[in-house]
Amino acid sequence: MPESLANRQKRAPEGMSAAGPGASSAAAPVLVYLVTEDWYFISHRLPMALAAQRAGYSVHVATRVKAHGAEIMANGFTLHSLDWRRGSLNPMNVISIVRQVRALYRRLKPDIVHHVALQPSVIGSLAAAGLPVARLNALAGLGFVFTSRRLSAQLMRPVLASLVRVLFNNPRAAVLVQNPDDRDAVQRLGVAPERVHLIPGSGVDIDAMRPLPEPEAEPTAAFVGRLLDDKGVRPLVEAQALMAQHGDKVRLLIAGDPDPANPASIPAGEIEIWKRRPGVELLGHVSGIADVWSRAHIAVLPSRREGLPKSLLEAAAFGRPIVATDVPGCREIARHGVNAFLVPPDDPVALADAIAVLARDPALRARFGAAGRSMVETEFSSARIGQEVVALYNRLLRAKPALLPAPASAS
């Protein structure tokens, strides 16, 4: 039986906590989310954490705290601040964060840890070595090292592949992916198929996000995401210029910020040039996503690879048609001829042609938008995804006596 929360807290570090709705009972199993940034937890993992809380888990969040600590605690979670330097390959920084996470795990003695994305999965798995804790390594795509064509990524790829193969095949480990392509890719890296589970993302709140009427302004396409080369922002800006040259007046909204910790981040100087382009508007970070889709007719994501893009899920929930690249992750929610047009990556001409077709055809936009909304309701609601994730947590905990060695062997 799980140890009582009261006994756990006697040994726990001084985590920041706040009582709130759904606060855990004394016998609640302890679940820790390990994530690089507090904003990413709120943006991409909050629905499943709330589902776990409602199911009786005591939820802890370990992350770098910058702007969303109060919001995390307001949901009744216990917050643990980490000195995380995301994107750093300095061995001393890696050793430091592994030690911090290991100290947290040894004190909390969680029943299960949910590592969010590839870097936390590697760091958290190293930190959990020898500890009797179930580990769910959740991959939101395969990350820069496996998707970038840069030399630095190619040099790191075999090292990271070896770590994935060793760490993710640990008897205490399981892997969570968001699309079939990533499932196959993880298995090709050498992870045993029985350890790999597929649940499509975190879902969206279909009650809070409802179809919006189209704006009366000229046709507008919107991109929502980090300003990264891998997200296809450069070919998108070029596609908008191509449309203008051919007489298709389509405005482009770009909502998001660069990510200096990511090697693929668009340089500030290039972004400044985009701001001066006619028909292009950079919105920066947008807190109310409905504000973006109320101004746009078409959602665009020309990424090279995704896990399951939240921006497209939200766009579909708001009833917007999609233009995206025919790559893993995107094609799970953007289905060609149903609610979207799919084009090859890094192809601004094909991208411009697809956007222009939708810009000229309000009836097609309405048909695609309705189909996307129906898809989100039946397959991608946060309620459904939350139930599936909690069922996986329960399964991993029930399997613990059979899969996990006895605690006596732990360090």
N, C-alpha and C positions, 0 to 999 in steps of 0.2 A: 504494500500500500504506500502511496506517496506520503512522505514525511509532512507533518503539519506545517502550515505557513508560519505559525507563531514561532516554532523552533527554528525554521529557516531564517527568519528575520533576526533572531538573536545573533546569528553568525554573519548576517549580511552587512556589506559596507553601507555607509550613510547614503543610500539612494534617496533622491527627491521623490516624494509621493504625495498624492492627494486623494482623499476619499471621494468617491463619486458614484453615480448610478452604476449598478452592476458590480460593485466592489466584491472581491473574492471572499469566499468563506474560508474558515480555518483549515479545511482539508483540501483546498484547491491545489491541483498540480501547477507547478511553476513553469511558465513559458517565457523565454527571453527572445526578443527580436534584436539581432545584431545588424545594424545598418550604418552606413557611412555618415549620412547627413539627416538631421531632424526633418528637413523639408521633404525629403524623399519618403520617409516613413509616413508623414501626414498625407502626401500626395498619392502614394502608391500602395500602402499597406494598411492604412487605417481601417477600411471595411472588414478585412479578415481578422484584424486584432480585436475589433469590437465583437465579431462573431465568436471568437474564442472566449472573450470575457463573458458573453452571455451564456456560453456553454459551461462556464464554471472554472475557467483557467484564471490564475493570477498572472497578469500580463506585465512584463517588464520590458523596457526599451533601452538599449545601450547604443549610444550614438554620440556624434559631435553635436553639441547643443549650440545653436546660433540664434534662431529667431522663433522656434516653435516649441520650446520647452514647456511654456505655460499651457499651450493647447494639448500637448501630450498628457500632462498631468490632469488637466481638466476632464479628460476622458476616463479618469480613474486608474491610469497606468502608473507604474513606478518607473521613474526616469533615472538613468545612470549616465553621467557625462563622461565621454572619452576624449582623450587628446589625439584625435585621428587626423592624419595628414593624407587625405585621399589623393591617389595618383602618385605618391612618392615611392620611388624604388630604392631609396637610401636604405641599406641593410639595418642601420641603427634605428631608423623610424619604424621599420617592419618589426624588428625585435621588440621595440618599446610597446607597440600596440598589441602584439601577441601577449606580452607579459601583463598588460592591463586587463585584457579580456580573460586571460587565464585566472588572474586573481579574482575577478568578478565571478567566474564560473565556480571556482573552488569555494567561495564564500556563500554564494546563493544556492549552490547545489540544485540547479534547475532539473526538472524532469525532461524537458525538451528545449532545444534552442533552434530558432529559425534564422538562418543566415541569409540575408537579403542581398542578392547579386553575387557576382563571381569573386570580387576581392574580399568581401566579408566572409564568403564561404571558405576561401583558402585560409584567411587569418583566423576565423573562428574554429576551423577544423584543427589547425596547428595548436591553438590555445586549448582545445578540448582533449588533446592527446592523453590517453590514460584515465580520463574521467568518465564515470558511469552516467553519461547523458546521451539521450537520443538527439541526433543532429539532422536537421532538414536543410540541405543546401539548395536554396532557391535561386535559379538563374533567370534573370530578366534579359535574355539574349546571351551571347557568348562574349561580349565585351570587346574593347579596343584591340587587345592582343590577337584575338582570333579573326577579327573582321578587317583590320586596317592593312593596307598594302605598304605601309612604311617599313623601312629596314629595321627600326627599333622593335616593332611589333613582331616581325618575322624572326628576329633573334631570340625574343622572349618566348615565342610560341612553344618550342619543344620543352623548355623548362616548365612552363605552366601546365602543359599537357601531362607531363610526368607527375606533377603535384596532384592534378585532378585525378589521375588514374589511381594513385596511391591513397590519397585522403578520402576520396568519395567511395572507395571500395571497403572502407573500414566497416567492421561488423555493426558499429553503432550508427552508420550513416545511411541517409537516403537523399535522393536528388529530386527536385521539383523543377519541371520545365513548363513553358507556356505554349509550345507548339510542337507538332510532330517532327519538324526539321531539326529543332534543337534536341529533341529526344534521340533522334538517330545520330546526330553529331556527338552527343555525350557518350553514346554507346560505342561509336567508332573510336573515341578517345580511350576506350577500355573499361568504362564503367559497366558493371553487370546489369543486364536488362531488368532484372527483378528489383533493382534498387531505384529505378527511374520511374517517376510518376508525372503524369501530364494533367495540369489544371490550367485553363486559359486565363491567366492574369488575376487581377483582384476584382474585376467587374466594375459596374457603375450603378449608382443609385437611380433606378429608373423612375422612382417617384419624384425625386428632386429635379431630374433632368428630363424634361418633356419637349416634344417637338415645338420649334419656334417658327413663326411666320417668316417668310423671306423679307429682307429689307427692300425698300423701294429704290435704293441707290443702284448705280451701274454694277454689272456683275463683278463680284469680289471673291477671290480665293484666299483662304487663310491657312497658314502653317502655325502649329503650336508645338513647341519643343525647344530643347537646348540648341543653341546655334553652333552646331558641329558640322564638320565636313562630311562625316559619315551619315548625317541626317539628310543630306542632299540639298542643303540650303543654296549652295552655289548654282547647281543646275536649275533650281527653281527661280532664282533671280534672273538667270539668263533666259529661261522660258518666258517670263513676263515681258522681257524686252523683245523677244521674238514675236510674241503676240501683238505687241504695239506696232512693230514694223509691218505686220500683215493686216493691220486695221482692226484687230480685235482689242477693244479697250476693256481690259480686265485689270482691276486693281488687285494689289497683293498686300495682305496684312501678314506681318511676321511677329508672332507673340512668343517671347522667350529671351533668355539672356545667354551670352557665351558662358563657357564652363572652363575657366583657366586651369583647373586640375586635370582636365582631359586633354591629351596631346592633339586631338582632332579639333579643338576649339578654334572658331573663326577669329582671326586677329581683329583687334579693335579698329585699326585703321581701315580695314576692308569694310567693316560694318558702317563706319562713317561715310564711306563712299556710297553704300547702298541707300543710306538715308537721303542722299541728294538725287536719287533716281526718280524720275516722274512716275507716278502711279504706285510707288512702293512706300508703305508706312510701317515703321518698326515700333511696336508697342512696348517692348521690354517685358518685364514680368507682369503678368495679369493675374490678380487674385480671384476675380469673378469670371470663370470661363464662359458663362452664358453671355457675357458682354461681347466676347469675340464672335461667337456663333450667331448672335443677333445682328451682327454687321456683315456676315459673310454668307455667300450662296453655296460655296464649294469648299470642302476640306481637302488639303493636299499634304501628303507625306512621301517625299521621294527618297526614302532611306535605303541604305545598302543592306541592312538586316535589323530585325527587331525581335523582342520576345513576344509581346502582344501590346501594341502601342495604345496607351491610354488615350492619347489625343484623338485617335480614330474611333475608339469606343465611345468617347464623349460626343464627338461629332455625329456619329450615327444615332446616339440617343436623342440628340437635338433635331434629328431629321435632316441631316445634311448629306448630300451625295459626296463620294470620295474619289479622288485620283491619287493612286499610290503606286509604288514600285512592286513588281512581281517578285517579291523576296520573302524569305521566312518571316513569320510574324505578321507582316502587313496583309498577306493573302488570307489570314485566318478571319479577319473582320472585313476586309475589302475584297469582295468576290466579283470577278469580272462579269459585266453584263447583268448583274443582279442589283448591286447597290454601288458599283464602282467601275472605274476603268483602271486596269493595271498596265503599267508600261515598264520597259527595261530600266534598270538603274543607270544613272549618269548619262541620260539621254534627254537633253533639254528640248529637242525638236519633238520627240514623241510626247513629252510632258506637256508642251505647249499645245499640241494638237488635241490631246485629251481634254485639257481644261477648256479649250475654245469650244469644243463640241457641247459640253455641258453649259458653258456660258451662253450659248445661242439658243438653248432648248429648255425653257421652263418646265414643260411637261415631263421631259426626261429627268430633270432634277427632282421633280415631285415624286416620280415613280421610284427612283433610286433611294431617295430620302425615306420614303415609307417602308421600303424593303429593309433598309438598314435598321430602322427603328424596331421593326418586327424581329429582326435577328438578335438585337440586343436584349429585347424582352424575353425571348425564349432561351437564349444561350449564355448571355453574359451579364445578367443582373448580379449585383453585389451580394444579394441574399443567397442566390444559388451558389455562387463561387465560395462564399463564406461557409456554407454548409459542407461543401466538398473539402475545403481545407481543414475544417474541424474534424471531419471524418478521417482524414489522413493523419492528423495529430493523434486521434484516439487509436487508430490502427497501429501507429508506431509505438505508442505506449503499451498497448496490449501485447505487442510482439516483443516487448523488452526482455522478459525472462528468457525467451528462446533465442533472441538475436544478440543480446548484450551480455558480455561476460559479467560475472559477479563483481560487486564493488570492491571486494577484498583485493583485487589485482590492481586497483586504481592507485595512481600516485598521489 
